Amino acid sequence: MEEFTIIEGDSKGFETAVKAAMDKPIKHFEKELAAMRTGRATTSLVENIRVDCYGQMTPMRELATMATPDARLITIQPWDKSIIPDIEAAISSSDLGATPANDGNIIRIQLPQMSSARRDEMVKTLGKKTEECRVNVRNVRKDFHNFVREAEKKKTISEDFAKRIGDLLQKVTDQFVEKADQMHNKKETELRQV
C-alpha cells in the first residue's frame, strides 16, 4: 500500500481512503464467490476459464456467447466454430466438474446435481475464502493504524485526533468484516440448497 498522509481534523478524508482500500478485498471476494458453483448454472462459472487457442491463453468471455437456458445448463456458442475442441479441452481441464458436449455449433454443459459431500467441501472452501477476505481487511486496518501512529509520533496530528480516527478505523473495519460475513452467509445458503 502506498504512503498515506493524515491531515489533522480531516476524518472524512481518512474514512474515505480507508473505505476505498478495504473495498478492494471485498470486491475480490465477490468475484471469488461468483465463480463458486452452487446448484444453479451461471455463466460466471465458465467466462474466466482460459482457452489455449490462436497461440495464446484467452478468457472464454472473449471467444463466445454464453447463456443459461435452464437451472443446470450452460450453453457456449463460439464465434469461431474451429475452436470448439480448444474450448472443450479447457472446460474438461478446469475444476468445473462437468463434461462438455457439442453439436458442431454450440457447446452444452449439463451440470450434475451436487452431492452432499461436494456441498460440504464447497462450504469449507467458502470458509477459507471468507477468512482470507477478513484477514485482508484487517491488514488494511493495520497499515492505516501504522500511518496514524507514525503521524502521531511525528506530531503532525494531535493525540486526541489520533484516538478519534483510530476509533473510526475500527468502526469501518467492523463494517467491512460484517459485510464479508453477510456475503458468506448468503453464499452458504445457496450452496446448501438442493
PyRosetta script that sets phi, psi and omega in degrees:
from pyrosetta import init, pose_from_sequence

init()
pose = pose_from_sequence("MEEFTIIEGDSKGFETAVKAAMDKPIKHFEKELAAMRTGRATTSLVENIRVDCYGQMTPMRELATMATPDARLITIQPWDKSIIPDIEAAISSSDLGATPANDGNIIRIQLPQMSSARRDEMVKTLGKKTEECRVNVRNVRKDFHNFVREAEKKKTISEDFAKRIGDLLQKVTDQFVEKADQMHNKKETELRQV")
pose.set_psi(1, 136.6)
pose.set_omega(1, -178.0)
pose.set_phi(2, -71.5)
pose.set_psi(2, 164.0)
pose.set_omega(2, -179.1)
pose.set_phi(3, -62.2)
pose.set_psi(3, 142.4)
pose.set_omega(3, -179.1)
pose.set_phi(4, -126.4)
pose.set_psi(4, 135.1)
pose.set_omega(4, 179.8)
pose.set_phi(5, -103.8)
pose.set_psi(5, 127.6)
pose.set_omega(5, 179.1)
pose.set_phi(6, -97.5)
pose.set_psi(6, 129.6)
pose.set_omega(6, -179.2)
pose.set_phi(7, -107.0)
pose.set_psi(7, 127.7)
pose.set_omega(7, 179.4)
pose.set_phi(8, -51.4)
pose.set_psi(8, 127.7)
pose.set_omega(8, 176.4)
pose.set_phi(9, 85.2)
pose.set_psi(9, -9.1)
pose.set_omega(9, -178.1)
pose.set_phi(10, -97.9)
pose.set_psi(10, 67.0)
pose.set_omega(10, -179.6)
pose.set_phi(11, -72.0)
pose.set_psi(11, -26.8)
pose.set_omega(11, 178.8)
pose.set_phi(12, -65.8)
pose.set_psi(12, -46.4)
pose.set_omega(12, 179.2)
pose.set_phi(13, -62.3)
pose.set_psi(13, -39.7)
pose.set_omega(13, 178.2)
pose.set_phi(14, -62.8)
pose.set_psi(14, -47.6)
pose.set_omega(14, -179.4)
pose.set_phi(15, -61.4)
pose.set_psi(15, -42.2)
pose.set_omega(15, 179.1)
pose.set_phi(16, -61.0)
pose.set_psi(16, -44.4)
pose.set_omega(16, -179.7)
pose.set_phi(17, -64.3)
pose.set_psi(17, -41.8)
pose.set_omega(17, 179.4)
pose.set_phi(18, -63.7)
pose.set_psi(18, -46.8)
pose.set_omega(18, -179.3)
pose.set_phi(19, -62.1)
pose.set_psi(19, -40.7)
pose.set_omega(19, 179.4)
pose.set_phi(20, -63.0)
pose.set_psi(20, -41.6)
pose.set_omega(20, -179.6)
pose.set_phi(21, -69.3)
pose.set_psi(21, -39.4)
pose.set_omega(21, -178.4)
pose.set_phi(22, -76.1)
pose.set_psi(22, -18.9)
pose.set_omega(22, 179.1)
pose.set_phi(23, -70.0)
pose.set_psi(23, -26.6)
pose.set_omega(23, -178.3)
pose.set_phi(24, -62.3)
pose.set_psi(24, -50.6)
pose.set_omega(24, 177.9)
pose.set_phi(25, -64.9)
pose.set_psi(25, -31.2)
pose.set_omega(25, 178.3)
pose.set_phi(26, -66.4)
pose.set_psi(26, -44.4)
pose.set_omega(26, 179.1)
pose.set_phi(27, -62.5)
pose.set_psi(27, -41.5)
pose.set_omega(27, 178.5)
pose.set_phi(28, -62.1)
pose.set_psi(28, -42.7)
pose.set_omega(28, 179.4)
pose.set_phi(29, -62.2)
pose.set_psi(29, -41.6)
pose.set_omega(29, 178.2)
pose.set_phi(30, -58.1)
pose.set_psi(30, -43.6)
pose.set_omega(30, 179.5)
pose.set_phi(31, -63.8)
pose.set_psi(31, -41.9)
pose.set_omega(31, 179.3)
pose.set_phi(32, -63.7)
pose.set_psi(32, -39.9)
pose.set_omega(32, 179.6)
pose.set_phi(33, -65.5)
pose.set_psi(33, -39.5)
pose.set_omega(33, -179.2)
pose.set_phi(34, -62.8)
pose.set_psi(34, -32.2)
pose.set_omega(34, -178.2)
pose.set_phi(35, -83.3)
pose.set_psi(35, -11.4)
pose.set_omega(35, 179.1)
pose.set_phi(36, -78.4)
pose.set_psi(36, 131.1)
pose.set_omega(36, -175.8)
pose.set_phi(37, -80.0)
pose.set_psi(37, 127.5)
pose.set_omega(37, 171.5)
pose.set_phi(38, -105.9)
pose.set_psi(38, -162.7)
pose.set_omega(38, 179.0)
pose.set_phi(39, -71.3)
pose.set_psi(39, -16.1)
pose.set_omega(39, -176.1)
pose.set_phi(40, -99.9)
pose.set_psi(40, 147.2)
pose.set_omega(40, 175.8)
pose.set_phi(41, -78.0)
pose.set_psi(41, 140.7)
pose.set_omega(41, 174.4)
pose.set_phi(42, -149.1)
pose.set_psi(42, 144.8)
pose.set_omega(42, -177.0)
pose.set_phi(43, -65.9)
pose.set_psi(43, -21.8)
pose.set_omega(43, 179.6)
pose.set_phi(44, -64.1)
pose.set_psi(44, -16.4)
pose.set_omega(44, 177.1)
pose.set_phi(45, -68.5)
pose.set_psi(45, -28.6)
pose.set_omega(45, -174.5)
pose.set_phi(46, -118.6)
pose.set_psi(46, -17.4)
pose.set_omega(46, -170.9)
pose.set_phi(47, -63.6)
pose.set_psi(47, -24.7)
pose.set_omega(47, 179.9)
pose.set_phi(48, -99.7)
pose.set_psi(48, 1.8)
pose.set_omega(48, 175.7)
pose.set_phi(49, -63.9)
pose.set_psi(49, 129.7)
pose.set_omega(49, -177.5)
pose.set_phi(50, -88.8)
pose.set_psi(50, 129.8)
pose.set_omega(50, -177.3)
pose.set_phi(51, -109.1)
pose.set_psi(51, 131.6)
pose.set_omega(51, 178.5)
pose.set_phi(52, -86.5)
pose.set_psi(52, 95.9)
pose.set_omega(52, 178.9)
pose.set_phi(53, -147.5)
pose.set_psi(53, 156.9)
pose.set_omega(53, -177.4)
pose.set_phi(54, 54.4)
pose.set_psi(54, 29.2)
pose.set_omega(54, 177.0)
pose.set_phi(55, 76.7)
pose.set_psi(55, 14.3)
pose.set_omega(55, 177.0)
pose.set_phi(56, -152.7)
pose.set_psi(56, 163.7)
pose.set_omega(56, 178.8)
pose.set_phi(57, -87.5)
pose.set_psi(57, 119.1)
pose.set_omega(57, -175.5)
pose.set_phi(58, -125.4)
pose.set_psi(58, 135.2)
pose.set_omega(58, 176.5)
pose.set_phi(59, -62.4)
pose.set_psi(59, 142.7)
pose.set_omega(59, -178.2)
pose.set_phi(60, -52.7)
pose.set_psi(60, -39.2)
pose.set_omega(60, -175.6)
pose.set_phi(61, -61.1)
pose.set_psi(61, -18.7)
pose.set_omega(61, 179.4)
pose.set_phi(62, -91.5)
pose.set_psi(62, -1.1)
pose.set_omega(62, -174.9)
pose.set_phi(63, -118.1)
pose.set_psi(63, -15.5)
pose.set_omega(63, -170.8)
pose.set_phi(64, -156.3)
pose.set_psi(64, 165.4)
pose.set_omega(64, 172.0)
pose.set_phi(65, -96.2)
pose.set_psi(65, 133.4)
pose.set_omega(65, -178.7)
pose.set_phi(66, -120.1)
pose.set_psi(66, 148.1)
pose.set_omega(66, 179.3)
pose.set_phi(67, -150.6)
pose.set_psi(67, 163.5)
pose.set_omega(67, 175.2)
pose.set_phi(68, -126.9)
pose.set_psi(68, 87.1)
pose.set_omega(68, -177.5)
pose.set_phi(69, -65.7)
pose.set_psi(69, -26.7)
pose.set_omega(69, 172.6)
pose.set_phi(70, -144.8)
pose.set_psi(70, -179.7)
pose.set_omega(70, -169.8)
pose.set_phi(71, -61.7)
pose.set_psi(71, -25.3)
pose.set_omega(71, -177.9)
pose.set_phi(72, -126.0)
pose.set_psi(72, 21.2)
pose.set_omega(72, -178.1)
pose.set_phi(73, -127.5)
pose.set_psi(73, 132.2)
pose.set_omega(73, 173.7)
pose.set_phi(74, -117.8)
pose.set_psi(74, 132.1)
pose.set_omega(74, 175.1)
pose.set_phi(75, -112.7)
pose.set_psi(75, 142.0)
pose.set_omega(75, 179.2)
pose.set_phi(76, -128.1)
pose.set_psi(76, 120.9)
pose.set_omega(76, 178.9)
pose.set_phi(77, -115.2)
pose.set_psi(77, 100.7)
pose.set_omega(77, -179.1)
pose.set_phi(78, -67.5)
pose.set_psi(78, 147.0)
pose.set_omega(78, 178.5)
pose.set_phi(79, -73.3)
pose.set_psi(79, -25.4)
pose.set_omega(79, 177.6)
pose.set_phi(80, -120.5)
pose.set_psi(80, 109.9)
pose.set_omega(80, -175.3)
pose.set_phi(81, -63.2)
pose.set_psi(81, -20.7)
pose.set_omega(81, -178.1)
pose.set_phi(82, -68.9)
pose.set_psi(82, -15.1)
pose.set_omega(82, -179.5)
pose.set_phi(83, -96.8)
pose.set_psi(83, 7.3)
pose.set_omega(83, 178.6)
pose.set_phi(84, -53.3)
pose.set_psi(84, -46.8)
pose.set_omega(84, 178.9)
pose.set_phi(85, -61.4)
pose.set_psi(85, -35.6)
pose.set_omega(85, 178.6)
pose.set_phi(86, -65.1)
pose.set_psi(86, -42.5)
pose.set_omega(86, 179.4)
pose.set_phi(87, -65.2)
pose.set_psi(87, -44.2)
pose.set_omega(87, 178.9)
pose.set_phi(88, -60.5)
pose.set_psi(88, -41.7)
pose.set_omega(88, 179.3)
pose.set_phi(89, -62.5)
pose.set_psi(89, -42.2)
pose.set_omega(89, -180.0)
pose.set_phi(90, -64.6)
pose.set_psi(90, -40.8)
pose.set_omega(90, 179.4)
pose.set_phi(91, -66.1)
pose.set_psi(91, -43.5)
pose.set_omega(91, -179.3)
pose.set_phi(92, -63.1)
pose.set_psi(92, -36.0)
pose.set_omega(92, -178.7)
pose.set_phi(93, -86.5)
pose.set_psi(93, -5.7)
pose.set_omega(93, 177.4)
pose.set_phi(94, -79.3)
pose.set_psi(94, 173.4)
pose.set_omega(94, 179.7)
pose.set_phi(95, -92.4)
pose.set_psi(95, 25.8)
pose.set_omega(95, -179.1)
pose.set_phi(96, -68.3)
pose.set_psi(96, -34.5)
pose.set_omega(96, 179.3)
pose.set_phi(97, 76.9)
pose.set_psi(97, 30.6)
pose.set_omega(97, 178.1)
pose.set_phi(98, -140.6)
pose.set_psi(98, 150.8)
pose.set_omega(98, -178.7)
pose.set_phi(99, -101.3)
pose.set_psi(99, 126.7)
pose.set_omega(99, 179.1)
pose.set_phi(100, -78.5)
pose.set_psi(100, 151.5)
pose.set_omega(100, 174.8)
pose.set_phi(101, -135.0)
pose.set_psi(101, 145.0)
pose.set_omega(101, 179.4)
pose.set_phi(102, -134.7)
pose.set_psi(102, 157.7)
pose.set_omega(102, 178.8)
pose.set_phi(103, -114.1)
pose.set_psi(103, 18.7)
pose.set_omega(103, -178.7)
pose.set_phi(104, 95.0)
pose.set_psi(104, -18.6)
pose.set_omega(104, 179.0)
pose.set_phi(105, -122.1)
pose.set_psi(105, -43.9)
pose.set_omega(105, -173.8)
pose.set_phi(106, -125.4)
pose.set_psi(106, 139.0)
pose.set_omega(106, 174.5)
pose.set_phi(107, -97.6)
pose.set_psi(107, 130.4)
pose.set_omega(107, 178.2)
pose.set_phi(108, -114.0)
pose.set_psi(108, 135.8)
pose.set_omega(108, 176.1)
pose.set_phi(109, -121.2)
pose.set_psi(109, 109.8)
pose.set_omega(109, 177.3)
pose.set_phi(110, -90.3)
pose.set_psi(110, 114.3)
pose.set_omega(110, -179.2)
pose.set_phi(111, -78.4)
pose.set_psi(111, 129.0)
pose.set_omega(111, 178.6)
pose.set_phi(112, -71.9)
pose.set_psi(112, 157.2)
pose.set_omega(112, 174.7)
pose.set_phi(113, -63.3)
pose.set_psi(113, 133.4)
pose.set_omega(113, -179.0)
pose.set_phi(114, -75.8)
pose.set_psi(114, 134.0)
pose.set_omega(114, 177.3)
pose.set_phi(115, -75.2)
pose.set_psi(115, 161.7)
pose.set_omega(115, 179.8)
pose.set_phi(116, -66.1)
pose.set_psi(116, -32.3)
pose.set_omega(116, 177.5)
pose.set_phi(117, -64.9)
pose.set_psi(117, -41.8)
pose.set_omega(117, 179.3)
pose.set_phi(118, -66.6)
pose.set_psi(118, -38.3)
pose.set_omega(118, 177.1)
pose.set_phi(119, -61.8)
pose.set_psi(119, -44.5)
pose.set_omega(119, 179.3)
pose.set_phi(120, -61.7)
pose.set_psi(120, -40.5)
pose.set_omega(120, 178.7)
pose.set_phi(121, -62.6)
pose.set_psi(121, -42.6)
pose.set_omega(121, 179.7)
pose.set_phi(122, -65.8)
pose.set_psi(122, -37.9)
pose.set_omega(122, 178.1)
pose.set_phi(123, -65.0)
pose.set_psi(123, -38.6)
pose.set_omega(123, 176.7)
pose.set_phi(124, -62.8)
pose.set_psi(124, -45.7)
pose.set_omega(124, 178.4)
pose.set_phi(125, -61.4)
pose.set_psi(125, -41.3)
pose.set_omega(125, 177.6)
pose.set_phi(126, -58.7)
pose.set_psi(126, -43.8)
pose.set_omega(126, 179.0)
pose.set_phi(127, -59.3)
pose.set_psi(127, -42.2)
pose.set_omega(127, 179.1)
pose.set_phi(128, -64.5)
pose.set_psi(128, -43.8)
pose.set_omega(128, -179.1)
pose.set_phi(129, -66.3)
pose.set_psi(129, -36.1)
pose.set_omega(129, 178.0)
pose.set_phi(130, -65.3)
pose.set_psi(130, -43.7)
pose.set_omega(130, 179.8)
pose.set_phi(131, -64.2)
pose.set_psi(131, -39.6)
pose.set_omega(131, 176.6)
pose.set_phi(132, -59.1)
pose.set_psi(132, -42.7)
pose.set_omega(132, 179.7)
pose.set_phi(133, -62.8)
pose.set_psi(133, -46.1)
pose.set_omega(133, 179.0)
pose.set_phi(134, -59.1)
pose.set_psi(134, -45.1)
pose.set_omega(134, -179.7)
pose.set_phi(135, -60.8)
pose.set_psi(135, -43.1)
pose.set_omega(135, 179.9)
pose.set_phi(136, -64.1)
pose.set_psi(136, -38.5)
pose.set_omega(136, 176.6)
pose.set_phi(137, -64.4)
pose.set_psi(137, -43.3)
pose.set_omega(137, 179.5)
pose.set_phi(138, -66.1)
pose.set_psi(138, -32.5)
pose.set_omega(138, 176.5)
pose.set_phi(139, -64.8)
pose.set_psi(139, -38.0)
pose.set_omega(139, 175.7)
pose.set_phi(140, -62.6)
pose.set_psi(140, -44.0)
pose.set_omega(140, 178.4)
pose.set_phi(141, -58.0)
pose.set_psi(141, -44.7)
pose.set_omega(141, -178.7)
pose.set_phi(142, -60.9)
pose.set_psi(142, -44.0)
pose.set_omega(142, 179.5)
pose.set_phi(143, -60.5)
pose.set_psi(143, -46.5)
pose.set_omega(143, -179.5)
pose.set_phi(144, -68.3)
pose.set_psi(144, -35.1)
pose.set_omega(144, 177.1)
pose.set_phi(145, -61.7)
pose.set_psi(145, -40.0)
pose.set_omega(145, 177.3)
pose.set_phi(146, -64.4)
pose.set_psi(146, -38.6)
pose.set_omega(146, 176.3)
pose.set_phi(147, -61.4)
pose.set_psi(147, -42.3)
pose.set_omega(147, -180.0)
pose.set_phi(148, -62.5)
pose.set_psi(148, -48.3)
pose.set_omega(148, -179.3)
pose.set_phi(149, -61.3)
pose.set_psi(149, -41.6)
pose.set_omega(149, 180.0)
pose.set_phi(150, -63.3)
pose.set_psi(150, -45.4)
pose.set_omega(150, 179.8)
pose.set_phi(151, -63.9)
pose.set_psi(151, -37.5)
pose.set_omega(151, 178.8)
pose.set_phi(152, -67.8)
pose.set_psi(152, -40.9)
pose.set_omega(152, -179.9)
pose.set_phi(153, -63.8)
pose.set_psi(153, -38.8)
pose.set_omega(153, -180.0)
pose.set_phi(154, -80.6)
pose.set_psi(154, -2.5)
pose.set_omega(154, 179.4)
pose.set_phi(155, 64.2)
pose.set_psi(155, 27.9)
pose.set_omega(155, 175.3)
pose.set_phi(156, -84.2)
pose.set_psi(156, -17.1)
pose.set_omega(156, 172.7)
pose.set_phi(157, -132.6)
pose.set_psi(157, 155.5)
pose.set_omega(157, -178.9)
pose.set_phi(158, -79.2)
pose.set_psi(158, 163.7)
pose.set_omega(158, 178.6)
pose.set_phi(159, -62.6)
pose.set_psi(159, -40.7)
pose.set_omega(159, 179.2)
pose.set_phi(160, -62.0)
pose.set_psi(160, -46.1)
pose.set_omega(160, -179.3)
pose.set_phi(161, -65.4)
pose.set_psi(161, -39.3)
pose.set_omega(161, 178.6)
pose.set_phi(162, -60.2)
pose.set_psi(162, -41.4)
pose.set_omega(162, 179.3)
pose.set_phi(163, -66.5)
pose.set_psi(163, -42.4)
pose.set_omega(163, -177.9)
pose.set_phi(164, -62.8)
pose.set_psi(164, -46.1)
pose.set_omega(164, -179.0)
pose.set_phi(165, -76.8)
pose.set_psi(165, -22.1)
pose.set_omega(165, 173.0)
pose.set_phi(166, -65.2)
pose.set_psi(166, -42.4)
pose.set_omega(166, 176.6)
pose.set_phi(167, -65.5)
pose.set_psi(167, -40.6)
pose.set_omega(167, 178.4)
pose.set_phi(168, -62.0)
pose.set_psi(168, -42.5)
pose.set_omega(168, 179.1)
pose.set_phi(169, -59.2)
pose.set_psi(169, -43.4)
pose.set_omega(169, 179.6)
pose.set_phi(170, -66.8)
pose.set_psi(170, -38.9)
pose.set_omega(170, 179.8)
pose.set_phi(171, -62.5)
pose.set_psi(171, -45.3)
pose.set_omega(171, 179.9)
pose.set_phi(172, -65.4)
pose.set_psi(172, -41.1)
pose.set_omega(172, 178.2)
pose.set_phi(173, -58.7)
pose.set_psi(173, -46.4)
pose.set_omega(173, 179.2)
pose.set_phi(174, -59.4)
pose.set_psi(174, -40.0)
pose.set_omega(174, 179.2)
pose.set_phi(175, -62.5)
pose.set_psi(175, -43.0)
pose.set_omega(175, -177.4)
pose.set_phi(176, -72.7)
pose.set_psi(176, -36.1)
pose.set_omega(176, 176.4)
pose.set_phi(177, -65.3)
pose.set_psi(177, -40.0)
pose.set_omega(177, 177.4)
pose.set_phi(178, -62.5)
pose.set_psi(178, -40.3)
pose.set_omega(178, 178.8)
pose.set_phi(179, -62.1)
pose.set_psi(179, -43.6)
pose.set_omega(179, 178.3)
pose.set_phi(180, -62.4)
pose.set_psi(180, -41.3)
pose.set_omega(180, 179.6)
pose.set_phi(181, -64.4)
pose.set_psi(181, -40.0)
pose.set_omega(181, 178.5)
pose.set_phi(182, -64.6)
pose.set_psi(182, -41.4)
pose.set_omega(182, 177.8)
pose.set_phi(183, -62.9)
pose.set_psi(183, -40.2)
pose.set_omega(183, 177.9)
pose.set_phi(184, -60.1)
pose.set_psi(184, -49.6)
pose.set_omega(184, -176.7)
pose.set_phi(185, -62.1)
pose.set_psi(185, -40.6)
pose.set_omega(185, 179.8)
pose.set_phi(186, -64.0)
pose.set_psi(186, -44.5)
pose.set_omega(186, -178.2)
pose.set_phi(187, -68.0)
pose.set_psi(187, -38.8)
pose.set_omega(187, 179.4)
pose.set_phi(188, -61.7)
pose.set_psi(188, -41.2)
pose.set_omega(188, 177.3)
pose.set_phi(189, -59.6)
pose.set_psi(189, -44.6)
pose.set_omega(189, 178.4)
pose.set_phi(190, -61.5)
pose.set_psi(190, -42.5)
pose.set_omega(190, -178.1)
pose.set_phi(191, -65.0)
pose.set_psi(191, -34.9)
pose.set_omega(191, -175.4)
pose.set_phi(192, -82.4)
pose.set_psi(192, -13.9)
pose.set_omega(192, 178.4)
pose.set_phi(193, -71.0)
pose.set_psi(193, 135.0)
pose.set_omega(193, 179.5)
pose.set_phi(194, -96.0)
pose.dump_pdb("model.pdb")
